[in-house]
Amino acid sequence: MTEFEEIYRRYFQDVYRYIMRLSQDEHVAEEITSETFFKAMDGLKRFRGDCEVRVWLCQIAKNSYYSYQKKNSRTRGMDDAAWAKLSTQEESLEERWERKDQAMRIRSVLHQVPEPYKEVFLWRVFAELTFKEIGQIFGKSENWACVTYHRAKAMIQNRLEDTTS
């Protein structure tokens, strides 16, 4: 088994779950995960080892996802397939819209959170990285990552409360 095959086998699920949590869309997660490993294969020789391979892959995945979002932001909307999927599932339409509305509010609030708080929050919640791994990404301590995460969480909660009142 080649080095890349081992990386793919070992980290595929981590990258897929991370993008699935960001996108909430299976097809997007599959596409971005494939793109991530393609980019990783291309850049494996340039990987310096400053962080864990999983962290490196999740950074590639995050950047690929944000590029995808930017590229497709103008064409958002619900097509017929999305409406069909929506109507065939068990939740009521009202519950779905409420959940989707809440997710959009959270996403909107998250985009208002300044760096590095937003990045630390995303790494912790969506990539499920430890504070030690997050600290490595930023070249800071584990304690810095923990404090920054909790501050980000408080900012998000406060902004969400402001949008509902």
C-alpha positions as a printed NumPy array, in Angstrom:
array([[  0.   ,   0.   ,   0.   ],
       [  1.426,   3.408,  -0.967],
       [  1.741,   6.275,   1.479],
       [ -1.15 ,   8.096,  -0.155],
       [ -3.397,   5.021,  -0.114],
       [ -2.751,   4.694,   3.614],
       [ -3.605,   8.381,   4.161],
       [ -6.793,   7.981,   2.132],
       [ -7.846,   4.845,   4.008],
       [ -7.073,   6.337,   7.399],
       [ -8.547,   9.839,   7.011],
       [-11.327,   9.588,   4.428],
       [-14.12 ,   9.328,   7.016],
       [-12.757,  12.253,   9.071],
       [-12.669,  14.549,   6.045],
       [-16.081,  13.397,   4.815],
       [-17.715,  13.927,   8.246],
       [-16.141,  17.384,   8.546],
       [-17.467,  18.523,   5.169],
       [-20.821,  16.848,   5.798],
       [-21.203,  18.92 ,   8.963],
       [-20.246,  22.1  ,   7.148],
       [-22.427,  21.528,   4.106],
       [-25.289,  19.407,   5.415],
       [-25.391,  17.902,   1.91 ],
       [-24.217,  14.388,   0.998],
       [-23.454,  15.212,  -2.619],
       [-21.431,  18.294,  -1.728],
       [-19.571,  16.353,   0.972],
       [-18.692,  13.6  ,  -1.499],
       [-17.552,  16.084,  -4.134],
       [-15.455,  18.174,  -1.749],
       [-13.947,  15.092,  -0.092],
       [-12.86 ,  13.754,  -3.486],
       [-11.433,  17.139,  -4.425],
       [ -9.61 ,  17.296,  -1.085],
       [ -7.828,  13.997,  -1.615],
       [ -7.01 ,  14.905,  -5.201],
       [ -5.385,  18.135,  -3.978],
       [ -3.648,  16.256,  -1.153],
       [ -2.228,  13.707,  -3.588],
       [ -0.948,  16.563,  -5.729],
       [  0.537,  18.388,  -2.719],
       [  1.819,  15.474,  -0.635],
       [  5.449,  16.216,  -1.501],
       [  4.994,  19.797,  -0.268],
       [  3.482,  18.724,   3.084],
       [  5.961,  19.978,   5.674],
       [  4.637,  18.028,   8.646],
       [  3.994,  21.157,  10.745],
       [  0.693,  19.626,  11.843],
       [ -1.006,  16.246,  11.799],
       [ -2.066,  14.855,   8.423],
       [ -5.728,  14.967,   9.491],
       [ -5.45 ,  18.668,  10.299],
       [ -3.752,  19.335,   6.956],
       [ -6.484,  17.447,   5.086],
       [ -9.253,  19.266,   6.954],
       [ -7.651,  22.599,   6.064],
       [ -7.615,  21.615,   2.403],
       [-11.233,  20.458,   2.72 ],
       [-12.332,  23.681,   4.417],
       [-10.689,  25.834,   1.769],
       [-12.202,  23.705,  -0.994],
       [-15.628,  23.97 ,   0.609],
       [-15.404,  27.756,   0.937],
       [-14.308,  28.027,  -2.698],
       [-17.242,  25.831,  -3.68 ],
       [-19.612,  28.007,  -1.621],
       [-18.308,  31.188,  -3.222],
       [-18.611,  29.754,  -6.708],
       [-22.15 ,  28.474,  -6.142],
       [-23.542,  31.268,  -3.968],
       [-25.327,  32.916,  -6.881],
       [-27.138,  29.765,  -7.937],
       [-28.609,  28.816,  -4.582],
       [-32.231,  28.013,  -4.375],
       [-34.313,  24.936,  -4.261],
       [-34.612,  22.903,  -7.422],
       [-37.3  ,  20.291,  -8.055],
       [-35.183,  17.473,  -6.628],
       [-34.664,  19.385,  -3.386],
       [-38.395,  20.043,  -3.08 ],
       [-39.167,  16.366,  -3.748],
       [-36.673,  15.25 ,  -1.126],
       [-38.114,  17.763,   1.312],
       [-41.663,  16.508,   0.878],
       [-40.844,  12.796,   1.148],
       [-39.159,  12.85 ,   4.517],
       [-40.9  ,  12.37 ,   7.86 ],
       [-40.616,  15.834,   9.371],
       [-43.341,  18.308,   8.644],
       [-42.588,  21.11 ,   6.235],
       [-42.921,  23.653,   9.044],
       [-40.373,  21.814,  11.192],
       [-37.949,  21.69 ,   8.285],
       [-38.265,  25.382,   7.553],
       [-37.818,  26.191,  11.219],
       [-34.698,  24.016,  11.423],
       [-33.361,  25.439,   8.169],
       [-34.072,  28.984,   9.367],
       [-32.202,  28.318,  12.595],
       [-29.255,  26.818,  10.69 ],
       [-29.161,  29.877,   8.415],
       [-29.206,  32.199,  11.448],
       [-26.337,  30.274,  13.027],
       [-24.377,  30.323,   9.768],
       [-25.039,  34.058,   9.388],
       [-23.952,  34.761,  12.956],
       [-20.889,  32.567,  12.512],
       [-19.777,  34.63 ,   9.522],
       [-19.914,  37.756,  11.72 ],
       [-17.566,  36.298,  14.328],
       [-14.037,  37.686,  13.883],
       [-10.945,  35.591,  13.277],
       [ -9.419,  33.607,  14.939],
       [-12.559,  32.857,  16.968],
       [-14.536,  31.669,  13.954],
       [-11.758,  29.371,  12.74 ],
       [-11.179,  27.853,  16.178],
       [-14.919,  27.253,  16.571],
       [-15.136,  25.587,  13.14 ],
       [-12.143,  23.351,  13.82 ],
       [-13.531,  22.28 ,  17.195],
       [-17.171,  21.739,  16.229],
       [-17.026,  20.589,  12.633],
       [-13.639,  18.881,  12.415],
       [-13.814,  17.648,  16.022],
       [-10.168,  18.517,  16.577],
       [ -8.698,  18.571,  20.06 ],
       [ -7.578,  21.864,  21.546],
       [ -4.003,  20.645,  21.212],
       [ -4.464,  20.089,  17.457],
       [ -6.131,  23.485,  17.058],
       [ -3.285,  25.117,  18.947],
       [ -0.817,  23.453,  16.556],
       [ -2.64 ,  24.885,  13.543],
       [ -2.283,  28.405,  14.906],
       [  1.147,  27.91 ,  16.455],
       [ -0.328,  28.592,  19.892],
       [ -0.874,  26.636,  23.09 ],
       [ -3.63 ,  24.173,  23.88 ],
       [ -4.901,  26.596,  26.538],
       [ -5.105,  29.433,  23.977],
       [ -7.242,  27.227,  21.728],
       [ -9.559,  26.322,  24.609],
       [-10.03 ,  29.929,  25.731],
       [-10.524,  31.135,  22.148],
       [-13.136,  28.422,  21.518],
       [-15.138,  29.33 ,  24.622],
       [-14.999,  33.02 ,  23.735],
       [-16.215,  32.195,  20.218],
       [-19.04 ,  30.098,  21.631],
       [-20.087,  32.965,  23.92 ],
       [-20.005,  35.431,  20.999],
       [-22.186,  33.152,  18.909],
       [-24.685,  32.604,  21.724],
       [-24.907,  36.341,  22.425],
       [-25.419,  37.192,  18.764],
       [-28.05 ,  34.481,  18.391],
       [-29.905,  35.86 ,  21.414],
       [-29.746,  39.342,  19.866],
       [-31.264,  38.074,  16.597],
       [-34.187,  36.367,  18.35 ],
       [-35.133,  39.3  ,  20.579]])
